[in-house]
Amino acid sequence: MRIPALLLALCASVLVAVGCARDEEPARQAVASAETALNEVRAEAAQFAPEQLQTAEGKLAELKADLAKEEYKEVLAEAKTFNSEVIALNDVIIGKQTQLAAATHEWEELSVEVPKIVQAIENQVGTLKGSKREAAKVELETMKSLWAEASAAFDAGDPTVAADKGRMVQAKAKQVSEQLGMTV
């Protein structure tokens, strides 16, 4: 009876070894594909989603470690999840690029419109007298200061902050122009 049990155990270990050998190549290919997918988005991810890139790089390192430990089934299972995460990372990149493009477009429009309104207010303030003039001068200086911050943000490569501050100046300029009885 011992010989059939030994033979059965030996056959089982051969089947396991063959099964593992069958999973080795797909696991290697899965890791290579995962690395290629991450490399395709790496540069943009470094710019637009550095935290998510760092997480993905850590998971890729785990995949490679599991491959080195010959844990092929785990590698195959984790590779599917990893590929989904790379797709999600790419979606984040696209979202941020879209947001930046929209902010840049908005800034371009504001950078044409707002200086004209501010200049018109400045011209009007020059004709005012007394406390109304002083109050309008304070508002004008606030708008100019905020506009300078918006311009600096855009020049520094942050169109989102620039557009946000530009909108604030635009709203303030419209409010002041209404207070002064101007039609802008």
C-alpha positions in Angstrom: 0.0 0.0 0.0 2.9 2.3 0.5 4.0 2.2 -3.1 0.6 3.4 -4.5 0.5 6.2 -2.0 4.0 7.2 -2.8 3.3 6.9 -6.5 0.1 9.1 -6.1 2.1 11.7 -4.1 4.8 11.7 -6.8 2.2 12.1 -9.6 0.5 15.0 -7.7 3.8 16.8 -7.3 4.6 16.3 -11.0 1.2 17.7 -11.9 1.7 20.7 -9.7 5.2 21.3 -11.2 3.7 21.1 -14.7 0.9 23.4 -13.7 3.3 25.9 -12.3 5.5 25.7 -15.4 2.4 26.3 -17.6 1.7 29.5 -15.5 5.3 30.8 -15.6 5.3 32.1 -19.1 1.8 33.8 -18.9 2.9 35.3 -15.6 6.1 36.7 -17.1 4.1 38.1 -20.0 1.6 39.6 -17.6 4.4 41.4 -15.7 6.0 42.6 -19.0 2.6 43.9 -20.2 2.0 45.6 -16.9 5.3 47.3 -17.0 4.8 48.4 -20.6 1.4 49.8 -19.8 2.8 51.8 -16.9 5.7 53.1 -19.0 3.3 54.4 -21.5 1.7 56.8 -19.0 4.7 57.3 -16.7 5.8 60.7 -18.0 2.3 62.3 -17.9 1.5 60.6 -14.6 4.7 62.1 -13.1 3.4 65.5 -14.1 -0.4 65.2 -13.4 -0.8 62.4 -10.9 2.5 61.7 -9.0 0.9 60.1 -6.0 -1.0 57.6 -8.0 2.1 56.9 -10.1 4.1 56.1 -6.9 1.4 53.7 -5.8 1.3 52.0 -9.2 5.1 51.7 -9.2 4.9 50.0 -5.8 2.4 47.5 -7.1 4.5 46.8 -10.1 7.4 46.1 -7.8 5.2 43.7 -5.8 4.3 41.9 -9.1 7.9 41.5 -10.0 8.7 40.2 -6.4 5.9 37.7 -6.7 7.2 36.6 -10.1 10.7 36.1 -8.6 9.2 34.0 -5.8 7.5 31.9 -8.5 4.0 32.8 -7.3 2.6 32.7 -10.8 -1.1 32.3 -10.0 -0.9 35.4 -7.7 1.0 37.3 -10.4 -1.7 36.5 -12.9 -4.5 37.5 -10.6 -2.7 40.7 -9.4 -1.8 41.7 -13.0 -5.5 42.0 -14.0 -6.1 44.4 -11.0 -2.9 46.3 -11.8 -4.0 46.8 -15.4 -7.3 48.2 -14.2 -5.4 50.6 -12.0 -3.2 51.8 -14.9 -6.4 52.5 -16.9 -7.8 54.5 -13.9 -4.5 56.3 -13.6 -4.7 57.2 -17.3 -8.3 58.5 -16.7 -7.0 60.7 -13.9 -4.3 62.1 -16.3 -6.9 62.8 -19.0 -9.2 64.5 -16.4 -6.4 66.8 -15.2 -5.3 67.6 -18.7 -8.8 68.5 -19.6 -9.1 70.7 -16.5 -5.9 72.5 -17.3 -7.0 73.1 -20.9 -10.3 74.5 -19.8 -8.6 76.7 -17.2 -6.1 77.9 -19.8 -8.9 78.8 -22.2 -10.8 80.6 -19.5 -7.7 82.5 -18.5 -7.1 83.6 -22.1 -10.6 85.0 -22.3 -10.3 86.7 -18.9 -6.9 88.2 -19.8 -8.6 90.1 -22.6 -11.8 91.1 -20.9 -10.7 92.0 -17.3 -7.9 94.5 -18.0 -10.3 96.5 -20.1 -12.9 96.6 -17.3 -10.2 97.5 -14.7 -8.9 100.3 -17.0 -12.4 101.7 -17.5 -12.9 101.7 -13.7 -9.6 103.4 -13.2 -10.6 106.1 -15.7 -13.9 106.6 -13.9 -12.2 106.8 -10.5 -10.1 109.7 -11.8 -13.3 111.7 -12.3 -14.7 111.0 -8.8 -14.4 113.3 -5.8 -14.4 112.8 -2.0 -15.1 109.6 -0.1 -16.6 107.9 -3.1 -13.3 108.3 -4.9 -11.3 107.0 -1.9 -13.5 103.9 -1.6 -13.2 103.2 -5.4 -9.4 103.6 -5.2 -9.2 101.0 -2.5 -11.3 98.6 -4.5 -9.3 99.4 -7.6 -6.0 98.6 -5.9 -7.4 95.4 -4.5 -8.4 94.3 -8.1 -5.0 95.2 -9.4 -3.2 93.3 -6.7 -5.4 90.2 -7.2 -4.9 90.5 -11.0 -1.1 90.6 -10.5 -1.4 87.4 -8.4 -3.5 85.8 -11.2 -1.0 86.7 -13.9 1.9 85.4 -11.7 0.0 82.1 -11.2 -0.5 81.7 -15.0 3.2 82.6 -15.7 4.2 80.0 -13.1 2.2 77.4 -15.0 -0.9 77.2 -12.9 -3.8 78.2 -15.1 -6.3 76.9 -12.7 -5.3 79.3 -9.9 -5.0 82.1 -12.5 -8.5 81.5 -13.8 -9.9 81.3 -10.2 -8.3 84.6 -9.3 -9.2 86.1 -12.6 -12.9 85.3 -12.0 -12.7 87.0 -8.6 -11.3 90.1 -10.2 -13.9 90.0 -12.9 -16.7 89.7 -10.3 -15.3 92.5 -8.2 -14.9 94.7 -11.3 -18.5 94.2 -12.3 -19.6 95.0 -8.8 -17.5 98.2 -8.6 -18.6 99.3 -12.1 -22.2 98.9 -11.0 -21.6 100.9 -7.9 -20.1 103.6 -10.0 -23.0 103.6 -12.4 -20.9 102.4 -15.3 -22.2 100.2 -18.1 -19.5 97.7 -19.0 
